[in-house]
Amino acid sequence: MRAREVTLKRPKRNHPAEAAKLPKTVTLTLVEAREVDPPDGVTPVHWRLLTTHKVATLADACRITGFYRQRWTIEQVFRVMKTKGFDIEAVRVAEDGPFENLTTATLIAAIQVLQMVRERDGVAGRPLQDALDIEDKPALEAICQTLEGKTEKQKNPHPKGSLAYASWVCARLGGWTGYYGKPGPIAMMHGLQALKAMLRGWKLRNDV
């Protein structure tokens, strides 16, 4: 891994007046990360990253590559927020305070979905309250009982009170059968929407 400052000239434009609006040069930091001992049969990683952050130490360079490693997670968040997910782009709200509030709420929901996708195998052992209210646990368990079948693949394998347990429920509500592949963010999103509606109904029933 290595890093150094680089100066880029502004691009040539067909319209000089437009080009003149840009600075003549921009100084950035180039971080180059090259994999030196890849597994057999695997193309080695070779990243050239441009950043506005200052990079003076190895720790700084590792931080920049860490940012870049999150690119797929960021893309997944956008996917859940946009057309195939919550479809925030179709909202007909003026770009003012209400739109900003709605976008923030959609971002929070998208992050909840990604939390569940990441914990669908229960690897991290995260608790239910990382994404849902602990008060929803009884309702969640009641809903789970209606989704479980007779075979092992149709039963929730995760401990009650875990985020993985809730992820399994959301995946099943979102259309995942438990037999093929793993539930993705869109199935998890549809399941979370269905779960939220069911939890609201549960709370209304108990408040009566």
Salt bridges, closest charged atoms under 4 A:
GLU5 OE2 - LYS54 NZ 2.98
GLU18 OE2 - LYS21 NZ 3.28
GLU32 OE1 - ARG2 NE 2.45
GLU32 OE2 - ARG34 NH2 3.45
GLU32 OE2 - HIS46 NE2 2.66
GLU32 OE2 - ARG48 NE 3.81
GLU89 OE2 - LYS82 NZ 3.93
ASP121 OD2 - LYS182 NZ 2.90
ASP130 OD2 - ARG126 NE 2.86
ASP136 OD1 - LYS203 NZ 3.64
GLU141 OE2 - LYS137 NZ 2.58
